[in-house]
Amino acid sequence: MIEQIDHVNLVVRDLSAMVAFYRDALGMTVTKEVTISGRWVEQTVGLDDVLADVVYLELPAGPRIELIRYQSPPAHDPNGLNIPNTPGLRHMAFRVTDLDGVINQLRHADVQFVSDVQTVPDAQVTYVGGVRKRLVYFHDPEGNILELCAYETRSDETSRSAT
């Protein structure tokens, strides 16, 4: 039986730039850095001559993120992966308690957002406890789509609009 999501793996071009973004801009903690190679990983991923550097990053809760930079074999770079409606795994969402505060911190780190914060309409999706979901998309340095989201009570929304 499946228990929970263990990790999310992102294959990257520039490992140091991506580690800096996830560590410094998003506040994740680097917990391990390794180089992997050999038959076990070749069998696992179905590629020959695998040599890759991996950095593990974690938040206080939830799955870890593994950034992996393949030294070999050479990568295939398909088009369209940073477009939200391209089939396949398309974005990773981070739940936060202070959405507006996190957005302001990321703006100071020169992160550009796809739009202003959006509120999911109750007519389309409802959440337990009468909360509403607010969210916004942005991209990491290599174009991967990321989401910040917060589940807020209606009183949170009222007090925010009054300020």
Backbone as JSON, one array per atom type, in Angstrom:
{
  "sequence": "MIEQIDHVNLVVRDLSAMVAFYRDALGMTVTKEVTISGRWVEQTVGLDDVLADVVYLELPAGPRIELIRYQSPPAHDPNGLNIPNTPGLRHMAFRVTDLDGVINQLRHADVQFVSDVQTVPDAQVTYVGGVRKRLVYFHDPEGNILELCAYETRSDETSRSAT",
  "N": [[0.83, -1.18, 0.0], [0.52, 2.23, -0.78], [2.09, 4.8, 1.06], [2.93, 7.56, 1.25], [4.12, 10.46, -0.62], [7.49, 10.26, -1.34], [9.71, 11.63, -2.52], [10.52, 14.24, -4.91], [11.94, 14.38, -8.06], [14.07, 16.4, -9.9], [15.56, 16.81, -12.95], [18.34, 18.63, -13.87], [20.09, 21.32, -15.59], [22.03, 23.18, -14.68], [23.38, 22.62, -11.85], [24.44, 23.99, -9.57], [23.27, 26.57, -9.73], [20.57, 25.91, -9.53], [20.46, 24.66, -7.01], [21.12, 26.88, -5.44], [18.85, 28.5, -5.88], [16.64, 26.92, -4.87], [17.52, 26.55, -2.26], [18.27, 29.17, -1.27], [16.31, 31.09, -2.21], [13.84, 29.74, -1.84], [14.14, 28.63, 0.65], [14.83, 26.01, 1.35], [16.56, 23.2, 2.84], [19.75, 21.92, 2.29], [20.45, 18.57, 2.48], [21.98, 16.44, 1.71], [24.62, 15.53, -0.52], [25.57, 13.8, -3.31], [27.33, 11.59, -5.6], [26.24, 9.52, -8.16], [26.51, 6.32, -9.72], [27.06, 3.41, -11.8], [25.94, -0.04, -12.15], [23.52, -0.45, -10.73], [22.08, 2.03, -10.82], [21.99, 2.4, -13.57], [20.41, 0.22, -14.33], [18.08, 0.9, -12.95], [17.21, 3.38, -14.13], [17.26, 2.79, -16.8], [19.3, 3.51, -18.6], [22.56, 3.67, -20.14], [25.96, 3.89, -18.91], [25.73, 5.77, -16.73], [26.41, 8.65, -14.92], [26.02, 10.82, -12.37], [25.36, 13.79, -10.5], [23.82, 14.44, -7.41], [21.69, 16.4, -5.4], [20.1, 16.65, -2.35], [17.28, 18.21, -1.04], [15.36, 19.63, 1.6], [12.27, 20.47, 3.27], [10.61, 21.47, 6.35], [8.41, 19.71, 6.41], [6.8, 17.19, 4.41], [7.58, 15.81, 1.1], [11.03, 15.3, 0.06], [13.14, 17.16, -2.2], [14.95, 16.15, -4.98], [17.61, 17.22, -6.75], [19.07, 16.54, -9.77], [21.92, 16.22, -11.75], [22.88, 15.0, -14.69], [25.96, 13.83, -15.68], [26.64, 12.04, -17.59], [24.62, 9.75, -19.45], [24.44, 12.05, -22.33], [21.89, 14.58, -22.16], [18.48, 14.65, -23.33], [16.6, 17.27, -24.63], [13.52, 18.17, -24.53], [10.96, 20.2, -26.07], [8.55, 22.55, -24.73], [8.07, 21.8, -22.07], [7.79, 23.68, -20.05], [5.3, 24.73, -20.29], [2.05, 24.99, -19.07], [-0.04, 23.21, -20.02], [1.13, 21.04, -21.25], [1.32, 17.56, -21.69], [2.03, 15.31, -18.98], [4.04, 15.26, -15.93], [3.78, 18.36, -14.49], [3.89, 20.57, -12.69], [5.06, 21.67, -9.42], [3.82, 22.12, -6.21], [3.99, 24.33, -3.44], [2.89, 24.53, -0.21], [2.04, 27.25, 1.82], [1.86, 29.37, 4.75], [1.69, 32.12, 4.88], [0.99, 33.55, 2.25], [1.15, 36.05, 0.86], [3.34, 37.23, 2.15], [5.45, 35.44, 1.52], [5.48, 35.73, -1.25], [6.29, 38.42, -1.43], [8.9, 38.18, -0.37], [10.07, 36.55, -2.34], [9.84, 38.19, -4.57], [11.74, 40.11, -3.91], [13.93, 38.58, -4.38], [14.04, 38.64, -7.05], [12.22, 36.99, -8.39], [9.88, 36.3, -10.88], [6.41, 36.36, -11.3], [3.75, 34.45, -12.79], [1.21, 35.51, -12.8], [-1.03, 37.69, -10.95], [-1.99, 36.85, -7.57], [-4.38, 34.28, -7.43], [-7.72, 33.32, -6.57], [-9.31, 30.31, -5.96], [-12.43, 29.66, -7.33], [-15.4, 29.13, -5.42], [-17.55, 28.03, -6.75], [-16.44, 26.23, -8.44], [-14.5, 24.61, -7.11], [-14.6, 23.27, -3.88], [-13.46, 23.32, -0.48], [-12.76, 21.45, 2.49], [-14.02, 22.57, 5.59], [-14.67, 25.13, 4.92], [-12.69, 26.7, 3.79], [-10.76, 28.69, 1.5], [-8.76, 28.38, -1.41], [-5.84, 30.06, -2.28], [-3.59, 30.97, -4.84], [-0.55, 31.07, -6.82], [1.47, 30.97, -9.73], [4.92, 30.43, -10.67], [8.28, 30.34, -12.04], [11.18, 28.24, -11.75], [14.79, 28.75, -12.05], [15.33, 27.19, -14.33], [13.01, 27.0, -15.73], [11.05, 25.26, -14.77], [7.74, 24.74, -13.64], [6.38, 26.18, -10.78], [4.3, 26.35, -7.89], [2.86, 28.43, -5.45], [0.78, 28.05, -2.68], [-2.0, 28.7, -0.52], [-4.26, 27.8, 2.03], [-6.96, 29.32, 3.2], [-9.08, 30.68, 5.75], [-12.28, 32.23, 5.4], [-12.39, 34.51, 6.99], [-9.7, 35.21, 7.17], [-9.32, 36.08, 4.57], [-11.06, 38.28, 4.5], [-9.91, 40.01, 6.43], [-7.47, 40.48, 5.18], [-8.2, 41.86, 2.85], [-9.14, 44.16, 3.97], [-6.95, 45.54, 4.81]],
  "CA": [[0.0, 0.0, 0.0], [1.29, 3.48, -0.83], [1.98, 5.57, 2.29], [3.06, 9.0, 1.0], [5.14, 10.8, -1.62], [8.8, 10.28, -0.71], [10.53, 12.71, -3.07], [10.32, 14.69, -6.28], [13.25, 14.46, -8.69], [14.18, 17.32, -11.02], [16.82, 16.75, -13.69], [18.71, 20.03, -14.1], [21.26, 21.63, -16.42], [23.0, 23.9, -13.87], [23.1, 22.17, -10.49], [24.74, 25.0, -8.55], [22.25, 27.63, -9.79], [19.3, 25.38, -9.04], [20.59, 24.5, -5.56], [21.05, 28.22, -4.86], [17.46, 28.96, -5.93], [15.8, 26.17, -3.94], [18.03, 26.77, -0.9], [18.27, 30.56, -0.84], [15.04, 31.78, -2.48], [12.71, 29.01, -1.29], [14.4, 28.3, 2.05], [15.0, 24.58, 1.6], [17.84, 22.84, 3.45], [20.52, 20.85, 1.63], [20.69, 17.53, 3.48], [22.93, 15.44, 1.22], [25.14, 15.71, -1.87], [26.23, 12.54, -3.68], [27.5, 11.24, -7.01], [25.76, 8.15, -8.36], [26.94, 5.65, -10.95], [27.1, 1.96, -11.68], [24.89, -0.88, -12.71], [22.23, -0.3, -10.03], [21.35, 3.2, -11.32], [21.73, 2.15, -14.99], [19.24, -0.66, -14.38], [16.92, 1.63, -12.44], [16.71, 4.41, -15.06], [17.25, 2.28, -18.17], [20.31, 4.2, -19.4], [23.93, 3.16, -20.0], [27.04, 4.81, -18.55], [25.19, 6.85, -15.92], [27.19, 9.34, -13.9], [25.19, 11.97, -12.05], [25.47, 14.44, -9.19], [22.49, 14.6, -6.83], [21.6, 17.18, -4.18], [18.83, 16.45, -1.67], [16.82, 19.4, -0.32], [14.16, 19.32, 2.39], [11.51, 21.43, 4.06], [10.25, 20.82, 7.61], [7.41, 18.65, 6.21], [6.56, 16.82, 3.03], [8.65, 15.08, 0.4], [12.25, 16.04, -0.28], [13.39, 17.39, -3.62], [16.27, 15.71, -5.41], [18.08, 17.83, -7.99], [20.06, 15.62, -10.35], [22.61, 16.69, -12.96], [23.56, 13.88, -15.35], [27.19, 14.11, -16.42], [26.46, 11.16, -18.74], [24.73, 10.11, -20.87], [23.93, 13.38, -22.66], [20.44, 14.75, -21.97], [17.55, 15.03, -24.4], [15.94, 18.49, -24.16], [12.27, 18.36, -25.28], [10.32, 21.52, -26.01], [7.21, 22.66, -24.19], [7.88, 21.32, -20.7], [7.45, 24.76, -19.14], [3.97, 25.19, -20.63], [1.19, 24.26, -18.14], [-0.92, 22.18, -20.56], [1.89, 19.96, -21.87], [1.08, 16.33, -20.93], [3.09, 14.83, -18.1], [4.19, 15.96, -14.65], [3.97, 19.71, -14.97], [4.3, 21.56, -11.69], [5.19, 21.27, -8.04], [3.2, 23.16, -5.39], [4.45, 24.51, -2.08], [1.88, 25.13, 0.67], [2.6, 28.24, 2.73], [0.86, 29.95, 5.64], [1.6, 33.55, 4.59], [1.23, 33.63, 0.81], [1.59, 37.39, 0.45], [4.68, 37.44, 2.69], [6.4, 34.65, 0.73], [5.57, 36.39, -2.56], [7.14, 39.62, -1.28], [10.29, 37.73, -0.23], [10.55, 36.06, -3.64], [10.0, 39.36, -5.46], [13.04, 40.7, -3.56], [14.93, 37.7, -4.98], [13.85, 38.81, -8.5], [11.33, 35.98, -8.97], [8.76, 36.85, -11.64], [5.23, 35.51, -11.2], [2.97, 34.33, -14.03], [0.04, 36.37, -12.66], [-1.31, 38.05, -9.57], [-2.57, 35.75, -6.81], [-5.73, 33.91, -7.83], [-8.51, 32.57, -5.6], [-10.1, 29.27, -6.62], [-13.85, 29.96, -7.09], [-16.21, 28.12, -4.73], [-18.45, 27.4, -7.72], [-15.71, 25.18, -9.15], [-13.86, 23.69, -6.16], [-14.77, 23.62, -2.47], [-12.51, 22.68, 0.43], [-13.3, 21.13, 3.81], [-13.86, 23.6, 6.61], [-15.01, 26.46, 4.4], [-11.51, 27.49, 3.41], [-10.53, 28.97, 0.09], [-7.37, 28.24, -1.83], [-5.24, 31.14, -3.07], [-2.38, 30.41, -5.44], [0.15, 31.79, -7.87], [2.53, 30.21, -10.41], [6.18, 31.07, -11.04], [9.22, 29.36, -12.6], [12.53, 28.21, -11.21], [15.72, 29.26, -13.06], [15.37, 26.39, -15.56], [11.7, 27.01, -16.36], [10.08, 24.36, -14.15], [6.61, 25.47, -13.09], [6.19, 26.03, -9.35], [3.11, 27.01, -7.37], [2.7, 28.71, -4.03], [-0.64, 28.03, -2.37], [-2.4, 28.81, 0.88], [-5.66, 27.5, 2.31], [-7.27, 30.36, 4.17], [-10.48, 30.83, 6.13], [-12.87, 33.45, 4.83], [-12.04, 35.65, 7.85], [-8.36, 35.63, 6.74], [-9.49, 36.81, 3.32], [-11.69, 39.55, 4.81], [-8.94, 40.88, 7.08], [-6.44, 40.84, 4.22], [-8.72, 42.87, 1.93], [-9.38, 45.39, 4.73], [-5.68, 46.23, 5.06]],
  "C": [[0.88, 1.25, 0.0], [1.02, 4.28, 0.44], [1.98, 7.07, 2.05], [4.05, 9.22, -0.12], [6.46, 10.95, -0.89], [9.66, 11.44, -1.2], [10.07, 13.07, -4.47], [11.7, 14.91, -6.86], [13.18, 15.42, -9.88], [15.54, 17.15, -11.67], [17.13, 18.17, -14.15], [19.94, 20.15, -14.99], [22.38, 22.22, -15.56], [22.72, 23.62, -12.4], [23.35, 23.26, -9.46], [23.71, 26.13, -8.56], [20.92, 27.15, -9.23], [19.35, 25.15, -7.53], [20.46, 25.87, -4.9], [19.61, 28.72, -4.82], [16.62, 28.24, -4.88], [16.24, 26.37, -2.49], [17.81, 28.21, -0.46], [16.93, 31.26, -1.05], [13.86, 31.08, -1.81], [12.92, 28.51, 0.13], [14.52, 26.82, 2.36], [16.4, 24.33, 2.17], [18.5, 21.72, 2.65], [20.86, 19.82, 2.71], [21.71, 16.49, 3.02], [23.35, 15.82, -0.19], [25.94, 14.45, -2.21], [26.45, 12.5, -5.19], [27.08, 9.79, -7.15], [26.25, 7.62, -9.7], [26.83, 4.15, -10.74], [25.85, 1.27, -12.18], [23.53, -0.66, -12.05], [21.43, 0.86, -10.6], [21.06, 3.04, -12.81], [20.51, 1.26, -15.16], [17.97, 0.08, -13.96], [16.34, 2.58, -13.48], [16.68, 3.95, -16.51], [18.18, 3.0, -19.11], [21.67, 3.56, -19.15], [24.87, 4.28, -19.58], [26.57, 6.01, -17.73], [26.23, 7.34, -14.92], [26.43, 10.63, -13.63], [25.48, 12.49, -10.65], [24.06, 14.72, -8.69], [22.6, 15.42, -5.55], [20.19, 17.01, -3.63], [18.51, 17.72, -0.88], [15.53, 19.06, 0.4], [13.56, 20.56, 3.02], [11.16, 20.74, 5.37], [9.24, 19.68, 7.46], [7.28, 18.38, 4.72], [7.75, 16.14, 2.38], [9.87, 15.96, 0.17], [12.29, 16.25, -1.8], [14.8, 16.92, -3.91], [16.57, 16.39, -6.74], [19.19, 16.95, -8.53], [20.6, 16.21, -11.65], [23.36, 15.51, -13.53], [24.81, 14.4, -16.04], [27.19, 13.26, -17.69], [25.33, 10.2, -18.44], [24.17, 11.51, -21.12], [22.4, 13.43, -22.57], [19.72, 15.06, -23.26], [16.76, 16.22, -23.86], [14.66, 18.74, -24.95], [11.71, 19.77, -25.1], [8.98, 21.44, -25.29], [7.02, 22.23, -22.75], [7.51, 22.42, -19.72], [6.09, 25.38, -19.45], [2.96, 24.35, -19.82], [0.34, 23.15, -18.73], [-0.2, 21.09, -21.34], [1.68, 18.69, -21.05], [2.31, 15.9, -20.12], [3.11, 15.59, -16.79], [4.56, 17.41, -14.95], [4.31, 20.74, -13.92], [4.37, 20.94, -10.3], [4.66, 22.43, -7.2], [3.75, 23.14, -3.97], [3.35, 25.19, -1.28], [2.59, 26.06, 1.65], [1.49, 28.77, 3.64], [0.66, 31.44, 5.36], [1.96, 33.77, 3.12], [1.77, 34.98, 0.4], [3.0, 37.69, 0.95], [5.74, 36.69, 1.88], [6.57, 35.28, -0.65], [6.45, 37.62, -2.47], [8.61, 39.24, -1.14], [10.86, 37.29, -1.57], [10.7, 37.2, -4.64], [11.33, 40.06, -5.18], [14.19, 39.87, -4.1], [14.78, 37.66, -6.5], [13.05, 37.69, -9.16], [10.17, 36.71, -9.65], [7.6, 35.86, -11.56], [4.44, 35.55, -12.5], [1.79, 35.28, -13.99], [0.02, 36.92, -11.24], [-1.87, 36.81, -8.87], [-4.01, 35.54, -7.25], [-6.39, 33.15, -6.69], [-9.36, 31.57, -6.36], [-11.58, 29.53, -6.31], [-14.58, 28.8, -6.42], [-17.13, 27.39, -5.69], [-17.77, 26.26, -8.47], [-15.09, 24.16, -8.21], [-14.14, 24.18, -4.75], [-13.8, 22.79, -1.63], [-13.16, 22.49, 1.79], [-13.05, 22.3, 4.76], [-14.13, 25.0, 6.12], [-13.82, 27.32, 4.04], [-11.5, 27.72, 1.9], [-9.05, 28.82, -0.19], [-6.98, 29.46, -2.65], [-3.92, 30.61, -3.6], [-1.79, 31.34, -6.5], [1.24, 30.88, -8.43], [3.76, 31.09, -10.63], [7.09, 29.97, -11.57], [10.53, 29.39, -11.83], [13.49, 28.65, -12.32], [15.78, 28.45, -14.35], [13.99, 26.23, -16.19], [10.7, 26.03, -15.79], [8.98, 25.19, -13.5], [6.46, 25.13, -11.6], [4.94, 26.8, -8.94], [3.29, 27.27, -5.89], [1.21, 28.7, -3.76], [-0.86, 28.13, -0.87], [-3.88, 28.5, 0.97], [-6.06, 28.39, 3.47], [-8.76, 30.37, 4.49], [-11.0, 32.14, 5.52], [-12.55, 34.67, 5.69], [-10.63, 36.15, 7.54], [-8.46, 36.5, 5.5], [-10.09, 38.18, 3.58], [-10.7, 40.51, 5.46], [-7.84, 41.31, 6.13], [-6.93, 41.94, 3.28], [-8.99, 44.19, 2.63], [-8.11, 46.18, 4.97], [-5.15, 46.9, 3.83]]
}
